[in-house]
Amino acid sequence: MLRQAQGERNAREVAMTQTFDLILKNGTAHTPGGAERADVGVRDGKIVAIGALAGDAAEVIDCTGLDVLPGVIDSQVHFREPGLEHKEDLESGSRAAVMGGVTAVFEMPNTSPNTDSAARVADKLKRAHHRMWCDHAFYVGATAENAEDLKDLERIPGTAGVKIFMGASTGSLLVDDHRALARVLASGRRRVAIHAEDEARMNARKDYRVDGDAASHPVWRDDESAMIATKRIIALAREAKRRIHILHITTPAELAYIAQNKDIATCEVTPQHLTMAAEDAYPRLGSYAQMNPPIRSGAHRDGLWDYLNQGVPDVLGSDHAPHTIEEKAKPYPASPSGMPGVQTLVPLLLNHVAEGRLTLRRFIELTSSGPQRVFGLVGKGRIALGYDADFTVVDLKKRWTVGRDWLASRCGWSPFEGMELTGKATGTIVRGRRVMWEDTLANQALGEAVRFEATEFG
């Protein structure tokens, strides 16, 4: 034990004499061992030392009074490029991400054209490189036509995997036929992301929509629409022996069912469904509260929290899905479903931490180590030696109000505008580069493709 302690002291002394590109000084670092007052040293974009550091550094950031978290990973965003850039593009969406404290995003395939081929994945990666402010990966959209190609498409470096839309949402991607779903699941090995709403039930219930009343949205796309699809895709996944990841869960019943099937299914919840309730949201916001799956009742929201604190959800994603103010102002159901959320993900969750609904440890599990585990990221998701120097630096005590002038998304609005929050990202650091600090953006975007075990090592 004495020799081990001496070795640790020697290692610490060696670390203190190193030269660093960056030192985060005097903050509370949240490492796998827990929270500790420790400096973090960075060289060549990697974490190389954690402790009381006194070496030379090209840049030192004083983090006194701040918490240094592993970089937040938002594994579900829609940045609308190509084809729908009037709503958002890769630059503006990623700018919103880093302004809110997000260091990496996985972007969805329902663009125009859909991201459903190797050429279209390559096009997105080319558009994104050093134009997006954060690191990034892109999903491949599953179709009946490309089912047999997915086993090759999912292995392209920079892809987050395959995405299936079982229920129609924004765009034309839809796979609801039983045989087509089975073919998609049979082609490939990576975990498949699922939008689970039952298209047949929703088609049969269209008459439940009330013109001009967005509150009828969760009546039309009801609990059973979600539950039918969730049970169906888990059964198909078992037949195919394929792991799946079910996105934006909205009902406690689904989480109870997924808890019985964790060997094959992971899942996500969103800040919107954890924060908003139908009883308030639709009277106050109308179609601006409209998304798929819908914002449901306060009882649903409270049930999601119950299962979240029992450990069932694996990740928290924003489902950032912007539309313009003009589009959202159309009378329901002509109004499109979706709302922005990547910039408000971190502050909303920190506010839940401040109000006692969420621990900071669980926040880190859901936004950093959880995505790393579920998707097999290389070098991201924790503050540890050898990992990418991605940090979300937060002020847990900052009290502020979400204002429109703070929002960076091209759509120009947020359902949380005017909300008073406690907790905010002070800085966003990606691979050792300060991308945002105190609401000021860096001079250059240097986002690069996220690496995955499945595409790096087979």
C-alpha positions in Angstrom: 0.0 0.0 0.0 2.9 2.4 0.9 4.6 1.6 -2.4 1.3 2.2 -4.3 0.8 5.5 -2.5 4.4 6.6 -3.3 3.8 5.7 -6.9 0.7 7.8 -7.1 2.5 10.7 -5.6 5.3 10.3 -8.1 2.8 10.2 -11.0 1.2 13.3 -9.7 4.5 15.1 -9.5 5.4 14.1 -13.0 2.0 15.4 -14.2 2.7 18.7 -12.5 5.8 19.2 -14.6 4.2 18.5 -17.9 3.5 21.1 -20.6 -0.1 21.4 -21.7 -2.1 23.0 -24.4 -4.9 23.7 -21.9 -5.5 23.5 -18.2 -8.9 23.8 -16.7 -8.0 25.2 -13.3 -9.8 25.2 -9.9 -13.0 23.6 -11.0 -15.0 20.6 -9.6 -14.2 17.8 -12.1 -16.8 15.0 -12.5 -14.7 11.9 -13.2 -15.8 8.2 -13.1 -14.7 8.2 -9.5 -17.1 11.1 -8.6 -16.8 14.8 -8.1 -13.5 16.2 -6.9 -11.7 19.5 -6.9 -9.1 18.9 -9.6 -7.4 20.5 -12.5 -7.6 18.9 -15.9 -4.7 19.0 -18.3 -5.1 18.7 -22.1 -2.7 18.0 -24.9 -3.4 17.3 -28.6 -7.1 17.2 -27.9 -6.9 14.5 -25.3 -7.0 14.5 -21.5 -3.5 13.8 -20.2 -3.6 14.7 -16.5 -6.1 15.1 -13.7 -5.0 16.5 -10.3 -3.2 19.5 -8.9 -1.5 20.7 -12.0 1.2 23.4 -12.1 2.9 22.8 -15.5 3.1 25.3 -18.3 0.1 25.7 -20.6 -0.7 27.6 -23.7 -4.1 28.4 -22.2 -5.4 28.3 -18.6 -9.1 28.6 -17.9 -10.1 29.5 -14.3 -13.1 27.4 -13.4 -13.4 28.5 -9.8 -17.0 28.0 -8.7 -17.8 25.9 -11.8 -18.4 22.2 -12.4 -16.5 20.6 -15.2 -18.7 17.8 -16.7 -17.9 15.3 -19.5 -19.0 16.8 -22.8 -22.8 16.5 -23.3 -23.8 14.3 -26.3 -27.2 14.9 -27.9 -28.0 11.7 -29.7 -31.1 13.0 -31.5 -31.2 16.2 -33.5 -32.8 17.2 -36.8 -30.6 19.9 -38.5 -32.7 19.9 -41.7 -29.8 20.1 -44.2 -30.0 19.4 -47.1 -33.2 20.6 -48.5 -34.9 22.3 -45.6 -32.3 25.0 -44.7 -35.0 27.6 -44.2 -35.7 25.9 -40.9 -32.1 25.0 -39.9 -28.8 23.9 -41.3 -25.7 22.1 -40.0 -23.9 25.3 -39.1 -26.8 27.1 -37.3 -28.0 23.9 -35.5 -24.5 23.1 -34.2 -24.1 26.7 -33.2 -27.2 26.4 -31.1 -25.8 23.1 -29.7 -22.5 24.6 -28.4 -24.2 27.8 -27.2 -26.2 25.5 -24.9 -23.2 23.3 -23.8 -23.5 20.3 -26.2 -20.2 19.0 -27.5 -21.5 16.3 -30.0 -24.7 15.5 -31.8 -26.2 12.6 -33.9 -28.2 14.0 -36.7 -31.3 12.4 -38.2 -31.9 11.2 -41.8 -35.3 12.8 -42.7 -33.8 15.6 -44.8 -34.6 16.3 -48.5 -33.3 14.1 -50.0 -33.3 11.5 -47.2 -30.0 10.3 -45.9 -30.4 6.7 -47.2 -27.3 5.9 -49.3 -23.5 6.0 -49.0 -23.4 9.0 -51.3 -25.8 11.0 -49.1 -23.9 10.1 -46.0 -20.7 11.3 -47.6 -22.4 14.5 -48.7 -23.5 15.3 -45.1 -20.0 14.5 -43.7 -18.4 16.8 -46.3 -20.9 19.6 -45.5 -20.3 19.2 -41.7 -16.5 19.0 -41.5 -15.1 22.1 -39.9 -18.4 23.9 -40.6 -20.3 22.4 -37.7 -19.3 23.8 -34.3 -19.5 20.5 -32.5 -18.5 16.9 -33.3 -21.2 15.0 -35.2 -22.5 11.7 -36.6 -25.3 11.0 -39.0 -28.0 8.3 -39.0 -28.8 6.3 -42.2 -32.6 6.2 -42.8 -34.1 2.7 -43.3 -36.4 2.1 -46.3 -37.9 -1.0 -47.8 -35.7 -0.3 -50.8 -32.3 -0.1 -49.0 -32.9 -2.8 -46.4 -30.3 -5.2 -47.7 -27.7 -2.4 -48.1 -28.0 -1.3 -44.5 -25.4 -3.8 -43.2 -22.8 -1.9 -45.3 -24.2 1.6 -44.8 -24.1 1.3 -41.0 -20.3 0.6 -41.1 -19.5 3.9 -42.9 -17.2 6.0 -40.5 -19.2 8.9 -39.2 -22.6 7.1 -39.1 -24.4 6.7 -35.9 -26.3 3.6 -37.2 -29.7 3.0 -38.7 -32.9 4.9 -38.0 -36.4 3.4 -38.5 -39.6 5.5 -38.6 -42.5 3.2 -37.7 -44.9 6.1 -37.7 -44.9 9.0 -40.2 -43.4 12.3 -38.9 -41.6 15.1 -40.7 -40.3 13.8 -44.1 -41.0 10.7 -46.2 -39.1 8.0 -44.3 -41.5 5.3 -43.1 -41.2 1.6 -42.6 -44.4 0.2 -41.1 -44.8 -3.1 -43.0 -44.0 -6.2 -41.0 -41.9 -7.9 -43.6 -40.0 -4.7 -44.4 -39.2 -4.1 -40.7 -37.9 -7.7 -40.4 -35.7 -7.2 -43.5 -34.2 -4.0 -42.0 -33.5 -5.6 -38.7 -31.9 -8.7 -40.4 -29.4 -6.5 -42.2 -26.6 -5.4 -40.0 -25.4 -5.7 -36.4 -25.4 -2.2 -34.8 -28.1 -1.0 -32.5 -31.0 0.4 -34.5 -32.8 3.6 -33.4 -36.6 3.5 -33.6 -39.4 6.0 -33.8 -42.1 3.8 -32.3 -45.7 4.9 -33.1 -48.1 2.6 -34.9 -49.0 4.0 -38.3 -52.1 1.8 -38.8 -53.7 3.0 -35.5 -52.9 6.6 -36.2 -54.4 6.4 -39.7 -57.5 4.9 -38.2 -57.7 7.7 -35.6 -57.3 10.7 -37.8 -60.9 11.8 -37.1 -59.8 12.4 -33.5 -57.9 15.5 -34.7 -59.9 18.7 -34.0 -59.3 21.6 -36.4 -57.6 24.5 -34.7 -57.1 22.5 -31.4 -53.5 21.2 -30.9 -54.7 19.7 -27.6 -56.2 16.9 -29.7 -52.8 15.9 -30.9 -52.1 13.4 -28.0 -55.7 12.1 -28.4 -55.0 11.2 -32.0 -51.5 9.9 -31.4 -52.5 8.2 -28.2 -50.8 6.0 -25.6 -51.8 2.9 -27.4 -50.2 4.0 -30.7 -46.9 4.2 -28.9 -47.3 1.0 -26.9 -48.4 -1.1 -29.9 -45.3 0.0 -31.8 -42.9 -0.5 -28.9 -44.2 -4.1 -28.2 -44.1 -4.9 -31.9 -40.5 -3.7 -32.5 -39.2 -5.5 -29.4 -40.8 -8.7 -30.7 -39.3 -8.3 -34.1 -35.9 -7.4 -32.6 -36.0 -10.7 -30.6 -36.7 -12.6 -33.8 -33.8 -10.9 -35.6 -31.5 -11.0 -32.5 -30.9 -7.3 -33.1 -30.4 -4.6 -30.4 -32.6 -1.6 -30.7 -32.9 1.9 -29.1 -36.4 3.3 -28.8 -36.4 7.1 -29.0 -38.5 9.8 -27.2 -40.5 7.6 -24.9 -43.7 9.4 -23.7 -45.6 6.9 -21.6 -44.8 5.2 -18.3 -46.3 1.9 -19.6 -43.7 1.8 -22.3 -40.9 2.2 -19.8 -42.3 -0.5 -17.6 -42.4 -2.8 -20.7 -38.8 -1.8 -21.8 -37.6 -2.5 -18.2 -38.6 -6.1 -18.8 -36.6 -6.2 -22.1 -33.4 -4.4 -21.3 -31.3 -7.2 -22.7 -32.3 -6.1 -26.2 -33.8 -2.6 -25.9 -32.4 0.7 -24.6 -34.4 3.9 -24.7 -34.4 7.7 -24.6 -36.5 10.4 -23.0 -36.5 14.1 -23.9 -36.4 17.2 -21.7 -39.6 18.4 -23.4 -41.6 15.3 -22.1 -39.9 15.6 -18.7 -40.8 19.4 -18.4 -44.0 20.1 -20.2 -47.6 18.8 -19.5 -50.5 18.9 -21.8 -52.8 20.7 -19.3 -50.6 23.8 -19.5 -48.7 23.4 -22.8 -51.5 23.3 -25.4 -53.6 26.2 -23.9 -50.4 28.3 -23.6 -48.5 27.4 -26.7 -51.0 25.8 -29.1 -49.3 24.2 -32.1 -45.9 25.4 -30.8 -46.2 22.5 -28.3 -47.0 20.0 -31.1 -44.4 17.2 -31.6 -44.2 13.5 -32.3 -44.8 11.6 -30.1 -46.9 14.2 -28.3 -46.6 16.1 -25.1 -48.9 14.2 -22.8 -50.5 14.8 -19.4 -48.8 15.8 -16.2 -49.4 12.2 -15.0 -47.5 10.9 -17.9 -44.6 13.4 -17.2 -44.5 12.3 -13.5 -44.5 8.7 -14.5 -41.5 9.3 -16.8 -39.6 10.8 -13.8 -40.5 7.8 -11.7 -38.9 5.4 -14.2 -36.0 7.7 -14.9 -35.0 7.7 -11.3 -35.3 3.9 -11.2 -32.7 3.8 -14.0 -34.8 2.7 -17.0 -34.0 5.4 -19.6 -30.4 5.2 -20.9 -30.0 8.5 -22.6 -31.6 12.0 -22.8 -31.9 13.4 -26.3 -33.4 16.8 -27.3 -35.2 15.6 -30.5 -34.4 19.1 -31.7 -36.8 19.5 -34.7 -37.2 23.1 -35.7 -39.8 24.7 -37.9 -40.2 28.3 -38.7 -42.6 30.6 -36.8 -44.7 30.9 -39.9 -45.0 27.2 -40.3 -45.9 26.6 -36.6 -48.5 29.4 -36.7 -50.6 27.4 -39.1 -53.9 26.1 -37.6 -53.7 22.6 -36.3 -53.4 20.0 -37.9 -51.8 21.8 -40.8 -49.0 22.9 -38.4 -45.9 20.7 -38.5 -44.8 18.6 -35.5 -41.5 19.4 -33.8 -39.8 22.0 -31.7 -36.2 23.2 -31.1 -34.4 21.8 -28.1 -30.7 21.3 -28.5 -29.7 24.6 -27.0 -32.1 24.2 -24.0 -31.2 20.6 -23.2 -28.5 21.3 -20.7 -30.1 24.3 -18.9 -33.5 22.5 -18.5 -31.8 19.5 -17.0 -29.7 21.6 -14.7 -32.8 23.3 -13.5 -34.3 19.9 -12.7 -31.1 19.2 -10.8 -31.5 22.5 -8.9 -35.1 21.6 -8.0 -34.2 18.2 -6.7 -35.8 16.0 -9.4 -32.4 14.9 -10.9 -29.0 14.2 -9.5 -25.9 15.6 -11.3 -24.6 12.0 -11.4 -27.7 10.8 -13.3 -27.5 13.8 -15.6 -24.0 12.7 -16.6 -25.2 9.1 -17.1 -28.0 10.2 -19.4 -26.0 12.7 -21.5 -22.4 11.5 -21.5 -21.6 8.0 -20.3 -25.0 6.7 -21.4 -24.6 7.6 -25.1 -21.1 6.3 -25.0 -22.3 2.9 -23.7 -25.3 2.6 -25.9 -23.7 3.6 -29.1 -20.1 2.5 -28.6 -18.4 5.8 -29.0 -14.6 5.9 -29.0 -12.9 8.3 -26.6 -16.0 10.3 -25.5 -18.4 10.3 -22.6 -16.1 10.7 -19.5 -13.4 12.7 -18.0 -10.6 10.2 -17.9 -7.0 9.9 -19.2 -6.8 9.3 -22.9 -10.3 10.5 -23.6 -11.2 13.4 -25.9 -11.0 16.7 -24.1 -14.7 17.4 -24.4 -16.2 19.4 -21.5 -19.4 21.0 -20.6 -18.5 23.6 -18.0 -21.5 24.7 -15.9 -22.5 27.2 -13.3 -25.0 25.3 -11.2 -26.2 28.4 -9.3 -26.7 30.8 -12.1 -30.3 32.1 -12.2 -31.4 33.5 -15.6 -34.3 33.7 -18.0 -34.4 32.1 -21.5 -34.5 35.1 -23.9 -35.0 35.1 -27.6 -31.7 37.0 -28.1 -29.9 34.0 -26.6 -31.4 31.5 -29.1 -29.1 30.5 -32.0 -31.4 28.2 -34.0 -32.5 29.6 -37.4 -36.1 28.9 -36.4 -35.9 31.8 -33.9 -38.1 30.5 -31.2 -38.3 28.1 -28.2 -41.3 26.8 -26.2 -39.2 27.6 -23.1 -38.7 31.3 -23.9 -39.3 33.4 -20.8 -38.7 30.4 -18.4 -36.7 31.2 -15.3 -34.0 28.6 -14.8 -31.2 27.8 -12.4 -28.1 26.4 -14.0 -26.4 27.2 -17.3 -23.4 26.2 -19.4 -20.6 28.7 -19.0 -18.4 27.0 -21.6 -18.3 24.3 -24.3 -14.9 22.7 -25.0 -14.5 20.3 -27.9 -11.3 18.3 -28.2 -9.5 20.9 -26.1 -10.7 23.9 -28.0 -12.9 26.5 -26.3 -15.8 26.7 -28.7 -18.1 28.8 -26.4 -17.4 30.7 -23.2 -19.8 33.0 -21.4 -22.2 33.1 -24.4 -19.4 34.1 -26.8 -18.7 31.9 -29.8 -15.2 31.0 -31.0 -13.9 32.4 -34.3 -13.9 29.1 -36.2 -15.9 25.9 -36.3 -13.8 22.8 -36.1 -16.3 20.0 -35.6 -15.3 16.6 -36.8 -16.9 13.2 -37.2 -17.5 11.1 -34.0 -15.7 7.7 -34.0 -17.6 4.5 -33.1 -16.2 1.1 -32.1 -18.3 -0.6 -34.8 -16.8 1.5 -37.7 -13.3 1.7 -36.3 -12.8 -1.9 -35.3 -15.6 -3.9 -37.1 
